Amino acid sequence: DEHFDAQFDFSDHMVTREFVEGSGAILVKPNPVYG
């Protein structure tokens, strides 16, 4: 997705991005606020 980058403001999108400490992974999941 062209919007999926470090500069994208996930707060304005229908997903929540979470950083998993130690793994270096980024989880993107549906934002409950929009669910």
PDB file of N, H, CA, C and O in Angstrom:
ATOM      1  N   ASP A   1       0.847  -1.196   0.000  1.00  0.00           N
ATOM      2  CA  ASP A   1       0.000   0.000   0.000  1.00  0.00           C
ATOM      3  C   ASP A   1       0.876   1.238   0.000  1.00  0.00           C
ATOM      4  O   ASP A   1       1.830   1.327   0.773  1.00  0.00           O
ATOM      5  N   GLU A   2       0.564   2.178  -0.849  1.00  0.00           N
ATOM      6  H   GLU A   2      -0.211   2.106  -1.477  1.00  0.00           H
ATOM      7  CA  GLU A   2       1.396   3.362  -1.010  1.00  0.00           C
ATOM      8  C   GLU A   2       1.433   4.230   0.240  1.00  0.00           C
ATOM      9  O   GLU A   2       2.345   5.037   0.416  1.00  0.00           O
ATOM     10  N   HIS A   3       0.436   4.062   1.109  1.00  0.00           N
ATOM     11  H   HIS A   3      -0.305   3.406   0.966  1.00  0.00           H
ATOM     12  CA  HIS A   3       0.368   4.860   2.329  1.00  0.00           C
ATOM     13  C   HIS A   3       1.080   4.187   3.500  1.00  0.00           C
ATOM     14  O   HIS A   3       1.258   4.786   4.561  1.00  0.00           O
ATOM     15  N   PHE A   4       1.483   2.935   3.291  1.00  0.00           N
ATOM     16  H   PHE A   4       1.338   2.449   2.429  1.00  0.00           H
ATOM     17  CA  PHE A   4       2.089   2.186   4.385  1.00  0.00           C
ATOM     18  C   PHE A   4       3.578   2.494   4.480  1.00  0.00           C
ATOM     19  O   PHE A   4       4.415   1.790   3.915  1.00  0.00           O
ATOM     20  N   ASP A   5       3.889   3.573   5.215  1.00  0.00           N
ATOM     21  H   ASP A   5       3.209   4.145   5.674  1.00  0.00           H
ATOM     22  CA  ASP A   5       5.286   3.929   5.434  1.00  0.00           C
ATOM     23  C   ASP A   5       5.395   4.679   6.751  1.00  0.00           C
ATOM     24  O   ASP A   5       4.392   4.980   7.398  1.00  0.00           O
ATOM     25  N   ALA A   6       6.619   4.973   7.134  1.00  0.00           N
ATOM     26  H   ALA A   6       7.434   4.729   6.609  1.00  0.00           H
ATOM     27  CA  ALA A   6       6.884   5.557   8.451  1.00  0.00           C
ATOM     28  C   ALA A   6       6.240   6.938   8.618  1.00  0.00           C
ATOM     29  O   ALA A   6       6.041   7.399   9.741  1.00  0.00           O
ATOM     30  N   GLN A   7       5.922   7.584   7.517  1.00  0.00           N
ATOM     31  H   GLN A   7       6.084   7.209   6.604  1.00  0.00           H
ATOM     32  CA  GLN A   7       5.391   8.940   7.580  1.00  0.00           C
ATOM     33  C   GLN A   7       3.863   8.973   7.626  1.00  0.00           C
ATOM     34  O   GLN A   7       3.265  10.031   7.821  1.00  0.00           O
ATOM     35  N   PHE A   8       3.243   7.819   7.445  1.00  0.00           N
ATOM     36  H   PHE A   8       3.729   6.960   7.286  1.00  0.00           H
ATOM     37  CA  PHE A   8       1.786   7.784   7.386  1.00  0.00           C
ATOM     38  C   PHE A   8       1.180   7.964   8.768  1.00  0.00           C
ATOM     39  O   PHE A   8       1.618   7.337   9.734  1.00  0.00           O
ATOM     40  N   ASP A   9       0.178   8.818   8.858  1.00  0.00           N
ATOM     41  H   ASP A   9      -0.177   9.326   8.074  1.00  0.00           H
ATOM     42  CA  ASP A   9      -0.471   9.097  10.125  1.00  0.00           C
ATOM     43  C   ASP A   9      -1.605   8.098  10.357  1.00  0.00           C
ATOM     44  O   ASP A   9      -2.722   8.278   9.872  1.00  0.00           O
ATOM     45  N   PHE A  10      -1.293   7.049  11.105  1.00  0.00           N
ATOM     46  H   PHE A  10      -0.385   6.902  11.499  1.00  0.00           H
ATOM     47  CA  PHE A  10      -2.272   5.998  11.339  1.00  0.00           C
ATOM     48  C   PHE A  10      -3.461   6.463  12.179  1.00  0.00           C
ATOM     49  O   PHE A  10      -4.516   5.828  12.170  1.00  0.00           O
ATOM     50  N   SER A  11      -3.290   7.573  12.907  1.00  0.00           N
ATOM     51  H   SER A  11      -2.433   8.088  12.914  1.00  0.00           H
ATOM     52  CA  SER A  11      -4.381   8.089  13.721  1.00  0.00           C
ATOM     53  C   SER A  11      -5.540   8.580  12.845  1.00  0.00           C
ATOM     54  O   SER A  11      -6.676   8.694  13.305  1.00  0.00           O
ATOM     55  N   ASP A  12      -5.235   8.866  11.587  1.00  0.00           N
ATOM     56  H   ASP A  12      -4.313   8.773  11.212  1.00  0.00           H
ATOM     57  CA  ASP A  12      -6.265   9.306  10.654  1.00  0.00           C
ATOM     58  C   ASP A  12      -6.755   8.170   9.767  1.00  0.00           C
ATOM     59  O   ASP A  12      -7.526   8.392   8.833  1.00  0.00           O
ATOM     60  N   HIS A  13      -6.308   6.964  10.057  1.00  0.00           N
ATOM     61  H   HIS A  13      -5.681   6.785  10.815  1.00  0.00           H
ATOM     62  CA  HIS A  13      -6.691   5.810   9.255  1.00  0.00           C
ATOM     63  C   HIS A  13      -7.451   4.823  10.135  1.00  0.00           C
ATOM     64  O   HIS A  13      -7.514   4.991  11.353  1.00  0.00           O
ATOM     65  N   MET A  14      -8.019   3.806   9.524  1.00  0.00           N
ATOM     66  H   MET A  14      -7.967   3.670   8.535  1.00  0.00           H
ATOM     67  CA  MET A  14      -8.847   2.876  10.282  1.00  0.00           C
ATOM     68  C   MET A  14      -8.058   1.691  10.830  1.00  0.00           C
ATOM     69  O   MET A  14      -8.593   0.593  10.980  1.00  0.00           O
ATOM     70  N   VAL A  15      -6.800   1.922  11.122  1.00  0.00           N
ATOM     71  H   VAL A  15      -6.365   2.814  11.000  1.00  0.00           H
ATOM     72  CA  VAL A  15      -5.964   0.878  11.704  1.00  0.00           C
ATOM     73  C   VAL A  15      -5.160   1.436  12.859  1.00  0.00           C
ATOM     74  O   VAL A  15      -4.976   2.646  12.986  1.00  0.00           O
ATOM     75  N   THR A  16      -4.690   0.538  13.692  1.00  0.00           N
ATOM     76  H   THR A  16      -4.840  -0.445  13.589  1.00  0.00           H
ATOM     77  CA  THR A  16      -3.811   0.919  14.787  1.00  0.00           C
ATOM     78  C   THR A  16      -2.470   0.238  14.565  1.00  0.00           C
ATOM     79  O   THR A  16      -2.403  -0.962  14.298  1.00  0.00           O
ATOM     80  N   ARG A  17      -1.403   1.024  14.682  1.00  0.00           N
ATOM     81  H   ARG A  17      -1.458   1.998  14.899  1.00  0.00           H
ATOM     82  CA  ARG A  17      -0.070   0.451  14.500  1.00  0.00           C
ATOM     83  C   ARG A  17       0.599   0.328  15.857  1.00  0.00           C
ATOM     84  O   ARG A  17       0.636   1.284  16.631  1.00  0.00           O
ATOM     85  N   GLU A  18       1.122  -0.845  16.136  1.00  0.00           N
ATOM     86  H   GLU A  18       1.092  -1.622  15.507  1.00  0.00           H
ATOM     87  CA  GLU A  18       1.796  -1.069  17.404  1.00  0.00           C
ATOM     88  C   GLU A  18       3.176  -1.652  17.173  1.00  0.00           C
ATOM     89  O   GLU A  18       3.356  -2.551  16.352  1.00  0.00           O
ATOM     90  N   PHE A  19       4.149  -1.130  17.908  1.00  0.00           N
ATOM     91  H   PHE A  19       4.002  -0.400  18.576  1.00  0.00           H
ATOM     92  CA  PHE A  19       5.506  -1.646  17.822  1.00  0.00           C
ATOM     93  C   PHE A  19       5.716  -2.717  18.882  1.00  0.00           C
ATOM     94  O   PHE A  19       5.453  -2.495  20.064  1.00  0.00           O
ATOM     95  N   VAL A  20       6.191  -3.874  18.452  1.00  0.00           N
ATOM     96  H   VAL A  20       6.405  -4.054  17.492  1.00  0.00           H
ATOM     97  CA  VAL A  20       6.443  -4.968  19.376  1.00  0.00           C
ATOM     98  C   VAL A  20       7.891  -4.888  19.846  1.00  0.00           C
ATOM     99  O   VAL A  20       8.822  -5.142  19.082  1.00  0.00           O
ATOM    100  N   GLU A  21       8.062  -4.532  21.110  1.00  0.00           N
ATOM    101  H   GLU A  21       7.306  -4.325  21.730  1.00  0.00           H
ATOM    102  CA  GLU A  21       9.404  -4.355  21.660  1.00  0.00           C
ATOM    103  C   GLU A  21      10.216  -5.640  21.585  1.00  0.00           C
ATOM    104  O   GLU A  21       9.726  -6.719  21.918  1.00  0.00           O
ATOM    105  N   GLY A  22      11.451  -5.512  21.148  1.00  0.00           N
ATOM    106  H   GLY A  22      11.849  -4.635  20.878  1.00  0.00           H
ATOM    107  CA  GLY A  22      12.365  -6.648  21.109  1.00  0.00           C
ATOM    108  C   GLY A  22      12.328  -7.387  19.789  1.00  0.00           C
ATOM    109  O   GLY A  22      13.337  -7.952  19.367  1.00  0.00           O
ATOM    110  N   SER A  23      11.170  -7.392  19.125  1.00  0.00           N
ATOM    111  H   SER A  23      10.350  -6.933  19.468  1.00  0.00           H
ATOM    112  CA  SER A  23      11.063  -8.135  17.876  1.00  0.00           C
ATOM    113  C   SER A  23      11.317  -7.240  16.674  1.00  0.00           C
ATOM    114  O   SER A  23      11.694  -7.720  15.605  1.00  0.00           O
ATOM    115  N   GLY A  24      11.113  -5.939  16.849  1.00  0.00           N
ATOM    116  H   GLY A  24      10.807  -5.550  17.718  1.00  0.00           H
ATOM    117  CA  GLY A  24      11.281  -5.009  15.745  1.00  0.00           C
ATOM    118  C   GLY A  24      10.144  -5.075  14.746  1.00  0.00           C
ATOM    119  O   GLY A  24      10.223  -4.496  13.662  1.00  0.00           O
ATOM    120  N   ALA A  25       9.079  -5.787  15.116  1.00  0.00           N
ATOM    121  H   ALA A  25       9.015  -6.257  15.996  1.00  0.00           H
ATOM    122  CA  ALA A  25       7.948  -5.955  14.204  1.00  0.00           C
ATOM    123  C   ALA A  25       6.905  -4.860  14.408  1.00  0.00           C
ATOM    124  O   ALA A  25       6.740  -4.338  15.510  1.00  0.00           O
ATOM    125  N   ILE A  26       6.223  -4.531  13.351  1.00  0.00           N
ATOM    126  H   ILE A  26       6.357  -4.956  12.456  1.00  0.00           H
ATOM    127  CA  ILE A  26       5.120  -3.573  13.417  1.00  0.00           C
ATOM    128  C   ILE A  26       3.817  -4.329  13.150  1.00  0.00           C
ATOM    129  O   ILE A  26       3.657  -4.971  12.112  1.00  0.00           O
ATOM    130  N   LEU A  27       2.902  -4.240  14.098  1.00  0.00           N
ATOM    131  H   LEU A  27       3.032  -3.719  14.941  1.00  0.00           H
ATOM    132  CA  LEU A  27       1.600  -4.870  13.904  1.00  0.00           C
ATOM    133  C   LEU A  27       0.588  -3.821  13.479  1.00  0.00           C
ATOM    134  O   LEU A  27       0.483  -2.754  14.084  1.00  0.00           O
ATOM    135  N   VAL A  28      -0.153  -4.140  12.431  1.00  0.00           N
ATOM    136  H   VAL A  28      -0.068  -5.007  11.939  1.00  0.00           H
ATOM    137  CA  VAL A  28      -1.226  -3.255  11.991  1.00  0.00           C
ATOM    138  C   VAL A  28      -2.524  -4.031  12.097  1.00  0.00           C
ATOM    139  O   VAL A  28      -2.688  -5.084  11.480  1.00  0.00           O
ATOM    140  N   LYS A  29      -3.445  -3.499  12.889  1.00  0.00           N
ATOM    141  H   LYS A  29      -3.312  -2.644  13.390  1.00  0.00           H
ATOM    142  CA  LYS A  29      -4.706  -4.195  13.116  1.00  0.00           C
ATOM    143  C   LYS A  29      -5.856  -3.200  13.094  1.00  0.00           C
ATOM    144  O   LYS A  29      -5.626  -1.998  13.226  1.00  0.00           O
ATOM    145  N   PRO A  30      -7.088  -3.672  12.932  1.00  0.00           N
ATOM    146  CA  PRO A  30      -8.235  -2.768  12.894  1.00  0.00           C
ATOM    147  C   PRO A  30      -8.325  -1.930  14.154  1.00  0.00           C
ATOM    148  O   PRO A  30      -8.075  -2.415  15.257  1.00  0.00           O
ATOM    149  N   ASN A  31      -8.682  -0.681  13.981  1.00  0.00           N
ATOM    150  H   ASN A  31      -8.885  -0.288  13.084  1.00  0.00           H
ATOM    151  CA  ASN A  31      -8.828   0.229  15.103  1.00  0.00           C
ATOM    152  C   ASN A  31     -10.228   0.079  15.692  1.00  0.00           C
ATOM    153  O   ASN A  31     -11.209   0.328  14.992  1.00  0.00           O
ATOM    154  N   PRO A  32     -10.350  -0.323  16.965  1.00  0.00           N
ATOM    155  CA  PRO A  32     -11.651  -0.558  17.599  1.00  0.00           C
ATOM    156  C   PRO A  32     -12.583   0.647  17.524  1.00  0.00           C
ATOM    157  O   PRO A  32     -13.806   0.499  17.525  1.00  0.00           O
ATOM    158  N   VAL A  33     -12.000   1.828  17.461  1.00  0.00           N
ATOM    159  H   VAL A  33     -11.007   1.948  17.460  1.00  0.00           H
ATOM    160  CA  VAL A  33     -12.797   3.050  17.397  1.00  0.00           C
ATOM    161  C   VAL A  33     -13.653   3.071  16.125  1.00  0.00           C
ATOM    162  O   VAL A  33     -14.759   3.611  16.116  1.00  0.00           O
ATOM    163  N   TYR A  34     -13.125   2.478  15.060  1.00  0.00           N
ATOM    164  H   TYR A  34     -12.227   2.039  15.067  1.00  0.00           H
ATOM    165  CA  TYR A  34     -13.835   2.457  13.790  1.00  0.00           C
ATOM    166  C   TYR A  34     -14.641   1.175  13.605  1.00  0.00           C
ATOM    167  O   TYR A  34     -15.442   1.054  12.678  1.00  0.00           O
ATOM    168  N   GLY A  35     -14.408   0.216  14.514  1.00  0.00           N
ATOM    169  H   GLY A  35     -13.757   0.315  15.266  1.00  0.00           H
ATOM    170  CA  GLY A  35     -15.048  -1.083  14.377  1.00  0.00           C
ATOM    171  C   GLY A  35     -16.524  -1.028  14.720  1.00  0.00           C
ATOM    172  O   GLY A  35     -17.212  -2.047  14.654  1.00  0.00           O
TER     173      GLY A  35
END
